Amino acid sequence: MIVPLTAGLSYRRADPYAVRMAFYVGTDEPVEWTLSRDLLAAALHAREGIGDVQAWPSSASCDPVAWGSLAGAAAGHGVLNIAMSSPFGRAKFEASAQAIKMFLDRTYLLVPAGGESGYLDFDAELTELLSQA
């Protein structure tokens, strides 16, 4: 079943390898997944990911009717498919590849590709990991 869904992307310098995708599903809090920025960037060109998150480009939506006027715009730039799975279920999402590319371009202005390690606080990360053990 195909259902329109609102989602938001966010990025923080403090977590430079990650992009957070929040899905607004009618609950008080959105459902949030953390995705690799590199995975999203690479998936604009080829199938990427193993396990719980996979993404790949396609030339058009699998459901142009559901996309309405966005289908024509997205088809010109392509669609990014994102499949996610967990013990609670599976879902496949479609987004405008151009919109994802524009978002990623803004993240690279904040933290250039290859410069992520300069933005990590390794001591804080290690402290957090050890506190969870």
PLY file of the C-alpha trace (Angstrom):
ply
format ascii 1.0
element vertex 133
property float x
property float y
property float z
element edge 132
property int vertex1
property int vertex2
end_header
0.00 0.00 0.00
1.31 3.46 -0.90
0.63 6.27 1.56
1.89 9.86 1.40
4.12 10.64 4.36
5.81 13.76 5.66
9.45 13.41 6.60
12.18 15.79 7.61
15.95 15.57 7.34
18.39 17.03 9.83
22.16 17.18 10.13
24.49 18.29 12.93
28.21 19.01 12.86
28.55 17.18 16.18
27.49 13.93 14.43
29.07 14.52 11.02
28.63 11.06 9.53
24.88 10.87 10.21
21.70 12.25 8.70
18.54 11.93 10.75
15.27 11.27 8.98
12.13 11.93 11.02
8.84 10.46 9.83
5.65 12.13 11.01
3.15 9.31 11.35
0.42 10.88 13.50
1.97 10.20 16.91
3.18 12.79 19.42
6.80 12.17 18.46
8.14 11.41 14.99
9.75 8.07 14.20
13.42 8.79 13.65
16.05 6.80 11.77
19.73 7.63 11.54
21.25 7.13 8.10
24.80 7.40 6.84
25.44 10.63 4.93
27.83 8.70 2.67
25.18 6.06 1.97
22.65 8.69 0.86
25.22 10.43 -1.34
26.35 7.20 -2.99
22.76 5.99 -3.43
22.06 8.93 -5.73
24.20 7.03 -8.28
23.89 3.30 -7.48
22.33 0.80 -5.09
23.93 1.12 -1.65
23.56 -0.38 1.79
23.26 -3.78 3.36
21.09 -4.92 6.20
18.49 -2.58 7.68
18.91 0.36 5.29
19.28 0.22 1.52
18.89 3.00 -1.01
19.03 3.27 -4.80
18.15 5.68 -7.59
15.44 5.19 -10.18
14.26 7.30 -13.06
10.65 7.63 -11.88
8.29 6.89 -9.01
6.72 3.45 -8.84
3.38 5.22 -8.25
3.08 8.41 -10.34
-0.58 8.83 -9.34
0.28 9.06 -5.63
2.96 11.64 -6.37
0.53 13.85 -8.29
2.28 16.96 -9.61
5.52 15.96 -7.88
5.84 12.92 -10.17
6.64 15.03 -13.18
9.16 17.13 -11.30
10.77 14.12 -9.63
10.94 12.13 -12.85
13.10 14.83 -14.42
15.68 14.51 -11.64
15.00 10.95 -10.59
13.79 9.32 -7.44
15.77 8.06 -4.49
14.29 4.87 -3.05
15.02 4.11 0.60
14.10 0.73 2.10
14.27 0.23 5.87
13.61 -2.81 7.99
13.51 -3.58 11.69
12.10 -6.35 13.86
8.83 -4.35 13.81
8.40 -4.25 10.04
9.60 -2.97 6.70
8.92 0.13 4.65
10.01 1.63 1.34
10.10 5.36 0.77
10.56 7.52 -2.29
12.00 11.01 -2.33
13.06 13.44 -5.00
16.73 12.70 -5.72
17.23 16.39 -6.45
15.84 17.39 -3.04
18.13 14.88 -1.30
21.11 16.13 -3.32
20.35 19.74 -2.38
20.11 18.76 1.31
23.42 16.87 1.13
25.10 19.80 -0.62
24.17 21.98 2.37
25.64 19.41 4.77
28.92 19.50 2.84
29.06 23.26 3.36
28.93 22.60 7.12
31.31 19.62 7.11
33.23 18.90 3.92
33.45 15.29 2.73
36.52 13.70 4.27
36.66 16.27 7.07
34.18 14.56 9.40
36.77 13.36 11.91
37.74 16.97 12.67
34.24 17.59 14.03
34.01 14.57 16.34
34.60 14.83 20.08
36.14 11.39 20.58
36.35 11.77 24.37
32.64 12.58 24.64
31.73 9.72 22.29
33.83 7.24 24.26
32.36 8.45 27.57
28.84 7.97 26.20
29.62 4.47 24.90
31.17 3.43 28.20
28.23 4.81 30.19
25.85 2.59 28.18
27.79 -0.60 28.88
0 1
1 2
2 3
3 4
4 5
5 6
6 7
7 8
8 9
9 10
10 11
11 12
12 13
13 14
14 15
15 16
16 17
17 18
18 19
19 20
20 21
21 22
22 23
23 24
24 25
25 26
26 27
27 28
28 29
29 30
30 31
31 32
32 33
33 34
34 35
35 36
36 37
37 38
38 39
39 40
40 41
41 42
42 43
43 44
44 45
45 46
46 47
47 48
48 49
49 50
50 51
51 52
52 53
53 54
54 55
55 56
56 57
57 58
58 59
59 60
60 61
61 62
62 63
63 64
64 65
65 66
66 67
67 68
68 69
69 70
70 71
71 72
72 73
73 74
74 75
75 76
76 77
77 78
78 79
79 80
80 81
81 82
82 83
83 84
84 85
85 86
86 87
87 88
88 89
89 90
90 91
91 92
92 93
93 94
94 95
95 96
96 97
97 98
98 99
99 100
100 101
101 102
102 103
103 104
104 105
105 106
106 107
107 108
108 109
109 110
110 111
111 112
112 113
113 114
114 115
115 116
116 117
117 118
118 119
119 120
120 121
121 122
122 123
123 124
124 125
125 126
126 127
127 128
128 129
129 130
130 131
131 132
